């Protein structure tokens, strides 16, 4: 019986080991899209189905920016740094005046570091697009190819795959460079059956190319990405619990985003009340103010999380923290008090949390808080 149990255990471990090895050996493809109204996403799903018709390849659909569109709001957002961890990327975008969309263009403009480090060289790429009237389809796809060529990616066209199955009696989007859809033509469902078929065939062919080329180029950032912990995991490991972001009590916003910068001001609010209120040296001591400072910084991070739609991994840098303390005129140790906030920023964000800083004293602070923090962050 013991011999049988030992054999069974070895058998099960072998199956598990082989399963893990098979998963690790699969090629991984990112289907990266920007979609306005969901047309590009519909094509992306067909591209993904074609990819995964190959049992040696798996795909994931991500978008370049978050969307309020109900069809798109649950699609994860990709980071620039993760691009070089894949075996290939299928790019999808709407056509804007014979070019790629603004959202996709903005995302690609952030890949300069990948370009200078040759991180995408040799990686296969393919392109699909959703157009309005169809005018400028091929111009747009060619413009896309130009951007990817600069990275040295291996560009995979679709040729005439799937063309034989499309209904030639209705307008269809199609280019030899990649699948397209005529989104504004409403007499049939868009993408049409034929357009979906072409996208499926494109994904199927792309998967074959990807698996054949797997391992022939360096995935430069794979190690870095696998080692990087998500901010949510850091918070959990350090038992740091973010409060619910305080709501504004006046005619202002809890945060303002201008370009890639987010501006936030917070006081020491906790559970609807000011923590350790009052003036240092009169009604509170230094330890109480440091405790209030840490709570204020937690409030700042909670608001920041709302500013990045719940994904703190989008934070690229804590740029500036300014601490304002309710102190007497002769107090001079403001910097010591502010360390509670600075230490928390680095504890949560690591190297990205190191920042420029200013501290000052004030004769009073709104709502009798002992501290106020003004923060500036750079985000994706």
N, C-alpha and C positions, 0 to 999 in steps of 0.2 A: 504493500500500500504506500509506504514511504517513497519507494522507487517511482511508483506511478505519479505521486504528487510532485516529486522533484522533476519528472519528465514533463508534466503538465505545466509547471511553473516556467521551465525553460522554453517550452513551446509558446506560451503566452508572451513571454518577454521577447522572443524572436519575432512574433507577429507585430508587437508594438514597435520594436526597433526598426523592422522593415517598413512599417507604416510611416514612422517619423522620417526615415531616410528618403522614402518616396516623396513625402511632402517637401522636404528640403531640396530635393533634386528638381522639383517643378520650376519651370521658368515663371517669373512674376511680371505681369504687364500692368502698367498704370494706364487707365483710360481717363485722360485729363480734359475737362471741359469747362467752357463758359457757356451758359445757356440763359437766354432772356425769358422766353415763354415756354420752354420745354421741348422745342423741336430738336435741338442739338442733343438733349438728353435722350430722346427717343431713339435717335440714331446710335447714341453711345450704348444703349442697352442691346441693340442688334450687333454692334461691333463686339461687345463683351460676350454675347452668346456664341458668335462665331469663334472667338478666341477659345472659349471654354469647351467647344466641341472637340478640342484636342486635349486628351486626358493628361498630357504632360505639361500643360500650361494653365495658370490661373490668372484671373484679372480682378482688378478693383476699380470702381468708378469714383473719382473725386472731382471736385470743382475748384476753380482758382479763387473764388470768393463766395462768401455766404450769400444766400438769397432768401427773400421773404416770400417768393412764389411757393404756394403749398406743394407743388410738384417737386420742388428742388430743395426745400428747407432742411430736409433730413439727410442730404448727401454730404458726406464729410468734406472738409476743405483741406487741400494739399498744401504742404509747405515747400518752399523752393529747395531747401536742404535735402528733402527726401528723394528728389528726382533721380539722383545717381545711384540709388539703392535698388532700382528695378532693372530688369533685363531688356525692357523696351517700353516705349510710351506711344500711345495713340492719342493724338491731339484733336479736339473737336471745338468748333467755335461758330457763332453766327457770322454771316458776311456783312461787313459794314463798308458800303461804298467801294466794293472791289478789294477789300482788305480784311484782315482779322479784326475781331471785336476789340473795343477799348479795354474791356476786362482782361482778355487774354494778353493783349499787348502790354498792359501794366504788369501782369504777372511775369511775362518773359523779360521785361526790363530789369527785373530783380535777379536775373540769373547771371549777372556779370561775374560773380565769384566762381560760379561753376565753369564759365567760359575760360577765365584766366587760369584755372587749375586743370583744364582739359577734362573735366569730370564726365562729360557726356559724349566724348569722342568715341566713335565706334559703336555707339548704342543705336539699335534700329528705331526708327520713328515712322509713323504713318499719320495721315491727316484726313479728316472728314469735316464737312461744314453744312450748316443750314442756311439757305438763302431766302430772299423774299421772292423776287420775280425770276431769279436765275441769272440776271445780268451781272457780270463780274465774277461768276463762280470760279472760273479757271484762274482769273487774275488773283483772286483771294487765296486760293490754294497755293499758287506759285509764290505769293508774298509770304505765306506761312513757311513754305519750303526754304525761302531765302533765310529766314530767321534761324531755322533749324540747321541749315547748312553751315552757318557761322560757327555753330557748336561742333561741327564735324560729325553729326549724326548720320547714320546710314538710312537714307530715305527710301521707303518701300511704297511703290505705287500700286494701284489696284488693277491697272490695265482694263480689259473688257470683261472681267469676271462678273457674272450675274446678268450681263446685258441681255442675253438670250431669253431670260425669263420675265423681262419687264413688258408691260402693256404699252406698245408704241402708239396707241390711239389717244393717249392723254399725255400732257406735259410731264416730263420726268427730269429730276435732277441727276446728273451723272457727269463725271469727268474721268479720264484715264488716270489722273493723279490720286483721286480719292472720291469716296461717296459724298453726294450732296443731296439736299432736299429742297424742293420749291415750296417753302412754307406758306407763301401768300396765295397760292393757287388752291381755292377752297372747294372745287367741284368734286374732289376726292379726299379721303383721309390723308393727312400728311404727318409723318412721312408715308408715302404710298407703299403698297405691298411690294412694288418693284424696287423702290428706294431702300426699303428694309432688307430686301433680299441681297441687294448689292452691298449694303453695309455688313450683312452677315458674312458674305463671301470675302469681303475685305478683312474682317476680323479673323476668319479661318485661315486665310493665306498668311496674314501677319504672324499668327501663332506658329505656323510652320517655320517661317523665317527666324523668328525669335528663338525657337528651340534649337534650330540648327546652329545659330551663332552664339548660343549661351556659353559664357565662359571665355569668349574670344576677346573681351575688352575688360579693362579694370573698372570695377564699381567703387570709385574712389572714396565715397563717403559711407559705405556700408557699415564699417566698423564704428565710425562716429555715431551714426544714427542708432545702431543697435545698443550702444552704450548710453545714449542720452535718455534720461528719465523724463517722463511727462511731469509737468508741474503738479497735476492732481496726485500723482504717485508720491512726489516729494512731500506734499501736504499731508497725505495719509501716513507716510512713514514717520514724519516728525510730529504727528498728532496736532497739526495746526488746523483749526476749524475756522473757516471764514464765516463772518456773520452775514445776515441778509443785508444787502446794500441799503444804506439809509436813503430815505426818500427826501427830495427837496422840500423845504418848508416855505419857499418863496418863489418868485418869478424867475427861476434860473434852472439850469440843467445840472444833474449830478456829475456829468462829464461833458467835455466838448472835444470832438476830434477834428483836427485840421490837417489834411494830408495823412501822413503816417504818425502824427503826434497826437497823444491823448493828454488832456489837462484835467486834473482832479484836485479839489479842495475838500478836506474833511476835518471834523473835530472829534472829540473823545466820546462819541455816543455809543452806549451799550444798552440793549434791551429797552430802548426808548428813553433812557435817561443819560445825563452826562456823568461819566465815570470820574470820580475824584475831582469835583469842580472846585474852582477858586484860584486864588493867587498863591504862588510858591512863597513859602516863608511866612504866610499869614494863616491860611486855612488848610494847606497841603504841604507835604514835605517832598524831597527829591525822589524818593522811591515811589511815592504815589504818582508823581508826574511822569516818571519813566513808565509806570504801568499804564497810565493814560495815553502816553505816546505810542506804546505798542498797540493798544486798542485802536488808536487813530489810524495807524498804518494798516491794520487789518481791515478797517473800513475802506481805506484807499484801495487795497487789493480787491476787495469785494466789488467796489464800483468798477474797477478796471476789468474784472471778469465780465461784467455786464457789457462793457464797452467793446469787448472782443467776442461777443456772442457766446460766452461760456468757455472759450478755449484759450486758457492762459499761455499755451505753448506758442501763441501768435505774438507774444511779447518779445521784442528783439533786444530792448535795452531799457533799463531804468535810467533816464537821462539826468534828472534833477530832482532833489528833495529839498524843500525849504521848511524848516521848523520855526514856528512862532510860539513863544512861551509867555504865559501870564506871570510876570516876575516883578519884583521890586527894582527900583532904578539902579541899585548898586550890585545887582547879581551879574556874574560873569561866566557861569559854567553851562551856558546853553548847549554847547557842543556835547558835553557829557550826557545831557538829557536826550539829545537827538540820536545818540548811538543806538537807543532801543529800536528806533525805526530803521536806521541804516543796517543794523545787524539782521533784522527780520527780512529786509529786501534781499540781502545776499543769501540768507538761509533759504529763501524760497526760490530765487531766480539764479543762484550761483554766480558765475562770472558776469552774466548779463545784469545782475543786480547791483554791480558796483557803479557808483553815480557821482556826479558833482553835487555839492551840498552848500546850503547857507542856513544859518540860524540867527535869530534875533529875539529880543525881548519886547513885550508890549505892555502898556498899562492896563489893558483889558482885552478880552477876546469874546466874541459873540457867544451867547447862551452860557456865559460864565465858565467855559471850558478852560482847563489849564494849558491846553495846547491846540494848535491848528497846524495841519500839514498841507502844503501845496506840492503837488507832484506832476512831473512830466514824464511820459513813457513814449518810446518808439515801438510801433507795432507793425505787423504785416498788413 
